[in-house]
Amino acid sequence: MLRIECPCCGPRDHDEFRYGGDASVTRPAYDDPDFEAWYRYVFVRENPAGLHREYWQHVVGCRQWLVVERDTRSHTIASIRFARETRA
């Protein structure tokens, strides 16, 4: 089982969190009319083997959004930060 150390609540099982997607993808501007940019943002994703930045929300606890840097091969977590303190 994956254990995530919430900065507010301490170590918790991943069942308390909701996966929020790739934290390394830059969202196009709200009024950007470029269809291809939005298509790539919504549907095109890398499938990395190794360190990967992901958004997770602690829905059962403090409800904070976190950026978790996780190794996709071993599920080892390298770092956890509040999403509000991190730029994508």
Secondary structure, DSSP 8 states (H G I E B T S, - for coil): --EEEETTTEEEEGGG-EEEEETT-----TT---HHHHHHHHH-----SSEEEEEEE-TTTT--EEEEEEETTT--EEEEEEGGG---
